[in-house]
Amino acid sequence: MRLPGQLVFGAVLSAVFLLAALVSLVWTPYGVEDLVISNKMKPPSGAHWLGTDHFGRDILSMLMVGARTSIAVAIVAVGIGMALGVPLGLAAAANRGSLLDEVIMRGNDLVFAFPSLVIAILITAVFGPSALNAILAIGIFNIPVFARVTRGGALSLWTLDYVLAARVAGKGRLRISVEHILTNIANLLIVQGTIQFSLGILAEAGLSYVGLGAQPPVPSWGRMLAESQTLISLAPHVAVFPGLAIVLTVLGLNLMGDGLRDLLDPRLRRAR
């Protein structure tokens, strides 16, 4: 089976940043807390491949550790969204038109009314800014996304013959949802999870940019951008490389999501 080109390209881009994050667990060219003021804002060179920032820190090392931060936040946040949103969506679809369905969907509408940034502000107003609170904010926003996707995919299956046969055989709604519905919308959830993962990285960068994400000395791509925005005219590389890291990572994950959709959707496979 021939893999879609965007899937391959997206997977390669994503793998580069995942590899950088994994390598940063054991090695970085320089310590991310090493301040060498005499080397501040040095352009890319053999000693510092991507240059240094306004504190003399190695930008490549900062980006590697920042990738670890972004990926960890996005993975946990998407995990929270799936762990809570998928069961809610299955329950709503299994009880379509009931009070439970209305409560779940109106609750989703309520959460959708508050963007992740607003939720993060509410959380940090109580608990203070941190990576954990960024995870909570992004995770809470992901719950209604997965609930809606799950409900929409499940509703289209509840009227099919094999589900009706399972009901006639005496299987309950919970068992049907787990054995027949969930397994048949897994592809849809995988694709949506990939997309939400890219949005999670973008949201983490945005929250860190406004000071609501990971706090110093933990490196963050968003905070690197915020700290370098006034230095663009003096040292463009300080802002360009963190921006490129965010753009390429999100692009890679989105391309991979599109490629997975094309690969896993049987209708698109038949069209090809």
N, C-alpha and C positions, 0 to 999 in steps of 0.2 A: 504494500500500500504506500503510495506516494504522499509524503508529508507536505502540508501547505508551506509555501515559502515564508510567510509571515510568522508561522509557528517556529520554524527553525531559527530565523533571525532574532525573533523575540526571546527564544530560549537561550541563545548565545549571549545576548546582551544581559539578560537576567543572571545567567550563570557567572558572568564576569564579576558582577557586583556581589553575588552570593559568595563567590570564591574569595573576593577581597575581604568580606566580612569574616569568613571562617579563618583566613590567614591572620587577620588582626587579633584573633584570640591568642595566638602564640608569638606573633612577630609583627613589628612595624619598623620602617626605616629609622624612625626617631620616636622618642617618647612624646606622647601628645601633651604632656605637661612640662616639656622642656622649653623654657623661655630663654631665647638668645636675642636680646634686644639689638645687638650689633648686626644681626642678620635679618632684621625686619624688612618685609616687603621686597625680598630678593626675587628676581625673575627666575623662571625655570632654568635649571643648570644640571650639570652632572652630579653635583652634591645633593641638590633638591630638585627632583624631576619636575615637580609642579610649582616650585617656588616656595616662599614662606609668607606668612601673614604678618599683621602689624605687631605681633608679639614675638616674631622670629620662629614661630612653630612651623614644622614641616607640613605643608598642605596635603600631600599624599597620605601621610600618616593620619591626619585628621579626617580625611575622606574615608579611609579604610575603617576606622573606628566608628565614624558617623554612619557608615553603611550598616554596621552591626546594630547600632541604636535604632535606625529606621526600620530595618527588617524585623527586629525583635518586637518593636511596638506594633507594626502592621500585622504580624503573625498572630500575636495574642489578641489584638482587637478584632481581627476577622474571626478568630476562634470563638470569641465571646459572641459575636453576631450570629455565627452558625449554630453554636450550641443552644442558644435561646430562641433564635428566629425560626429555625427549621421546625422544631416541635410545635411552636405556635402556629406556623403556617399549615402544618399537617392537621392540627386540631381544628383550625378554622375551616379547612376544606372538608374535613370529615363531618363537620356539623354545619354545613352551609345553610345560611338563613336563620340559624338559631341565635339565641342571646349570646352564647359564647363567641360565635363568629363576629357578631356586632361589637362586642367588647374588645376583642383582639384587634379588629381592623380600625376601630375608632382610637384605640390606644396607639396603634401605628401612626395614624394621622396626627395625633398629638405630638409624638416624638419627631415626626417629619417637620413639624412647624418650627422646630428649633434646630438650626444647623449645628454641626459639631463644634464650631468655634464658640457659639453661644453656650452650648452645654459645657464646654471646657471652662468658660468664664465662670459659670455657675459653680462648677466643681472646685475650681481653684480659689474662688472667693471663700469657700468653706475650709478646704484642706490645704491650699497653697499650690503653686505651680510645681510640677514634677512629671517625669516620664510616666509614672503610674497613673496619674490623673489624665494625662493625654490618652493613655490606653483605654481608660474608662469612658472618656468622652467619645472616642472614635468607635469603641465597641458598642456603646449604647446606640449610636447613630446607625450602626450596621444591623442591629436587631430587626427593625421594621423592613429594611431592604430584603433580608433573607426571608422574612415572614411573607412578604408580598410575592416574591419570586416563587417560594415553595407553594403557597396557596394557589397562585395562578397555574403552575405546572400540575399540581395535584387535581385541581378541578377538572382539567381536561381529560384526566384518566378515570375519574370516578364513574363516568357513564359508559366506559368501554366494557365489552363482553366479558373479558377475563375477570374484571373486578365484580361484575354482576354474578358471575359463576362462583366466585369466592364467597360472596354474601349468601348465595343460595346454599352453599356448602356449610354455612353456619359460622363462618369466621366473623369476629367482631370488627368494629371500625379501627380499633387500635392495631390489631394484628394485620389487617389489610393495609393500613397506612405504612407499617414497618416492612412487611414482606413484599408488597406489590407496588405501592405508590412510591415509597422512598427509593427503592432500587431502580425504578424507571425514570426518576427525575435526578438521579445522581449526576449525570452528565451536565444537566442544566446548572446544578449547584456548583460543580467544579469550575465551570466557566465563570459563573458569577463570583465565586470566591477569588479567582485570579484577578478579575476586574476590581473587586473591592480591596484586594491586596495592594494594587497600584494606587488606588485612591487613598488607602491608609497611609502609604508612604508620603503621598502629597499632603495629606492632612497633618501628619506629624511634622513635616517641614514647615507648614503654615503656622501650626501652633508654636513651634520653637521660634519661628521668625518673630512672633509677637510676645515671646517670653513665657509661654504657657506650657512648653514641652520640657525636654530634658534640660537640666540646669548645669551650669559649669561646676566642675571641670569636664563633665562628660561631653564629648564633641557631638554636634548635631548639624546636619546640612543646613537646616533652616536658620539656625543661629549664626552659622558662618556667613550666610548671605546678609543677615541683618547687621552683623558687625562690619561687613566690608562694603556696604552700600555707599558710604561716604568716601571710599577710597578708590572708586572706579577710575577716576581721572588720573590718580597717582600710580596705582598698581592694578590694572584691570584683571590680571590673573587671579587675584584674591577673591573676586566675585564670580568670575567666569567658570572656574572649575567646579565649585559647589553647585552652581546653576546647571552646568552640563550633567553632573552626576544625577541630579533630580530628574532632569528632562529625559536622559537616556534610560534610567531605571524605569520610570513610568511608561515611556514609549515601549521598552522591551516587554513589560508585563502586559500592556494593552495589546500589543501584537500577538503575544502568546495566547491571550484570552481569545482574540479573534480567530487565531489558528486552531485552537482547541474547539471552538464552536463549529468551525467548518469541518473539522475532523470527526467530531462526535455526533453531530446532527445527522441523522439518517436521511432526512430530506435533501440536505446539501450533498451528501455522498451520492445519492441517486442522480442528482442533477449533474454531478461531475462525470 
